[in-house]
Amino acid sequence: KVRLDRILVEHFLRSGFYDTAIQLSKTSGIDEMTNVEIFLAAKEVEESLQAGDVTKCLNWCHENKSKLRKNKSNLEFNVRTQEFIELVKSGKRLEAVKHARKFLSTDEGSQLDLVQQVMALLAFSVDTQVQPYKDLLHPSRWTSLIQQFRNENYRLHQLSSSSLLSVTMQAGLSVLKTPQCQTGQFTSPIPYIQTMMTGRNEERNTECPVCHPALNSLASGLPSSHCSQSRLVCYMSGNPLNENNTPMMLPNGYVYGEKALVKMAEENEGQIVCPRTKEIYPYSDLEKVYVM
């Protein structure tokens, strides 16, 4: 229970549900076993970057300068570059040149190419359509800075880049996943194939966690598990098909468990309604299926 609560608290923190994470940690009495303070400090830096302010991020870089240098991080350089870009966008070109002389002097080849590109911004207007200068002036660079800060923060505190809850669930789903599991929606430019696959998308096994809509996207990129033995399961009830629950085939070719079909026949005066096609057949038309 304690381990599960810790995993949930970390997932809430990574997802931005800080109040929920704090409340759960207090209720479970695991305040000292969580990383709430680390994520709250990171939250302030991310919010300031989102607002276009680099002050808190630069302070964070200064506080952890030795560790960032050890990790060969270029976060501070990218933040200083963004400062230069914002000065150019605001028309303060002289201040931008002074800023570049002070903070963007570098001998590293990878950084030198970027410095040359941003310095060339002085010769372009802020609404230029020329690449790569258009991308350098785009507001999405702030999002990239936030993501880089987040990754550097994880590395600094030796935290995984992925949520432990997500990793744990993916491990479980990969064990359950089979080639028959429906992952994602198939689309085709050919109408006939699209109609056929739409029907398959609607035939998700309601008892399979991998086919469940809430977990389907999480399992889409996972490999299928290795199954040395197959097990037939009734689509209607989810129970295994065996000698105690004989598989029965409808005239349309679909197979279901005998127990579920008998129950349906008792409730519908001996009539069977196929859950997939909605066709109606008398129980006497069913045939047993023998699996070798």
Secondary structure, DSSP 8 states (H G I E B T S, - for coil): -HHHHHHHHHHHHHHT-HHHHHHHHHHHT-GGGS-HHHHHHHHHHHHHHHTT--HHHHHHHHHTHHHHHHTT--HHHHHHHHHHHHHHHTT-HHHHHHHHHHH-----HHHHHHHHHHHGGGGS-TT---TTHHHHTSTHHHHHHHHHHHHHHHHHTT--SS-HHHHHHHHHHHHH--TTS--S----SSHHHHHHHHHHHH---TT-TTTSHHHHHHHTTS-----SS---B-TTT--B-BTTB-EEE-TTS-EEEHHHHHHHHHHTTTEEE-TTT--EEEGGG-EE----
